[in-house]
Amino acid sequence: MRISPEIQRRAMGQFATGVAVLTVPSPLEEPRGITVNSLTSLSLDPPLLLVAIDLRSPLNRALAESERFALSILRHEQEAISRHFASQPGGILRPGDLEPGPYGLPLVAGALATLVCRRTRSFPGGDHTIFVGELEEAALAPEEAEPLLYFRGRYLALSASAPCPGA
Ligand SMILES: Cc1cc2nc3c(=O)[nH]c(=O)nc-3n(C[C@H](O)[C@H](O)[C@H](O)COP(=O)(O)O)c2cc1C
């Protein structure tokens, strides 16, 4: 029996992730980006990352046509930015939320880390496309900050979670 999308969503909702915004070259006033949690570190040598993007998203075409893309890994105060790039309610983008990066790539200001990738390959993945990028630049936030987490379809901060027993 074929598993339902609802069951898959609920099962995979148990897999807590961070949240990142993927951007393609675009003006800061009209940034083109999408909220993703499919971001995975694929290989260290060469340094590769992958993301899976819905075929229905306008970002799928934009990414296929763009030589480079950026990822901004969000801190927990940046839920509204995640909502904005996921077309969710409460997704207000404020002046100063974004800053210019290399190659005309908008970056989220104050993100935990920003990554610049050259798009290398793509593979069909059902109703998504798997895009692989070679990591060219990585910058970390200068100070410690907490990540924005996504778990069971909700945003969470790390401090709201209990510490691991024995940790
Ligand atoms: C936390 C979170 C993670 C997401 N991860 C992905 C992802 O990895 N790939 C993807 O294609 N869509 C992902 N989405 C959905 C897109 O962000 C969202 O559906 C898309 O931006 C809708 O935009 P549109 O209505 O403007 O096309 C995610 C959404 C959220 C809230």
The ligand as an SDF file (V2000), in Angstrom:
LIG
                    3D

 31 33  0  0  0  0  0  0  0  0999 V2000
   10.8390   25.1610    7.6140 C   0  0  0  0  0  0  0  0  0  0  0  0
   10.5220   25.0060    6.1440 C   0  0  0  0  0  0  0  0  0  0  0  0
   11.3790   24.2710    5.3320 C   0  0  0  0  0  0  0  0  0  0  0  0
   11.1180   24.1300    3.9640 C   0  0  0  0  0  0  0  0  0  0  0  0
   11.9900   23.4210    3.1930 N   0  0  0  0  0  0  0  0  0  0  0  0
   11.7890   23.3150    1.8570 C   0  0  0  0  0  0  0  0  0  0  0  0
   12.7360   22.6470    1.0280 C   0  0  0  0  0  0  0  0  0  0  0  0
   13.7520   22.1420    1.4800 O   0  0  0  0  0  0  0  0  0  0  0  0
   12.4610   22.5940   -0.3100 N   0  0  0  0  0  0  0  0  0  0  0  0
   11.3400   23.1440   -0.8570 C   0  0  0  0  0  0  0  0  0  0  0  0
   11.1620   23.0680   -2.0740 O   0  0  0  0  0  0  0  0  0  0  0  0
   10.4290   23.8020   -0.0830 N   0  0  0  0  0  0  0  0  0  0  0  0
   10.6360   23.8980    1.2540 C   0  0  0  0  0  0  0  0  0  0  0  0
    9.7410   24.5690    2.0410 N   0  0  0  0  0  0  0  0  0  0  0  0
    8.5690   25.1540    1.4210 C   0  0  0  0  0  0  0  0  0  0  0  0
    8.8870   26.4670    0.7660 C   0  0  0  0  0  0  0  0  0  0  0  0
    9.6410   27.3460    1.5830 O   0  0  0  0  0  0  0  0  0  0  0  0
    7.5460   27.1380    0.4100 C   0  0  0  0  0  0  0  0  0  0  0  0
    6.6260   26.1810    0.0760 O   0  0  0  0  0  0  0  0  0  0  0  0
    7.6770   27.9420   -0.7770 C   0  0  0  0  0  0  0  0  0  0  0  0
    8.5260   29.0030   -0.4720 O   0  0  0  0  0  0  0  0  0  0  0  0
    6.3090   28.4630   -1.1830 C   0  0  0  0  0  0  0  0  0  0  0  0
    6.5460   29.6450   -1.8430 O   0  0  0  0  0  0  0  0  0  0  0  0
    5.5760   30.1450   -2.9940 P   0  0  0  0  0  0  0  0  0  0  0  0
    4.1780   29.9220   -2.4920 O   0  0  0  0  0  0  0  0  0  0  0  0
    5.9610   31.5920   -3.0660 O   0  0  0  0  0  0  0  0  0  0  0  0
    5.9390   29.3440   -4.1830 O   0  0  0  0  0  0  0  0  0  0  0  0
    9.9740   24.7190    3.4020 C   0  0  0  0  0  0  0  0  0  0  0  0
    9.1090   25.4650    4.2190 C   0  0  0  0  0  0  0  0  0  0  0  0
    9.3880   25.6030    5.5750 C   0  0  0  0  0  0  0  0  0  0  0  0
    8.4580   26.4170    6.4320 C   0  0  0  0  0  0  0  0  0  0  0  0
  1  2  1  0
  2  3  1  0
  2 30  2  0
  3  4  2  0
  4  5  1  0
  4 28  1  0
  5  6  2  0
  6  7  1  0
  6 13  1  0
  7  8  2  0
  7  9  1  0
  9 10  1  0
 10 11  2  0
 10 12  1  0
 12 13  2  0
 13 14  1  0
 14 15  1  0
 14 28  1  0
 15 16  1  0
 16 17  1  0
 16 18  1  0
 18 19  1  0
 18 20  1  0
 20 21  1  0
 20 22  1  0
 22 23  1  0
 23 24  1  0
 24 25  2  0
 24 26  1  0
 24 27  1  0
 28 29  2  0
 29 30  1  0
 30 31  1  0
M  END
$$$$
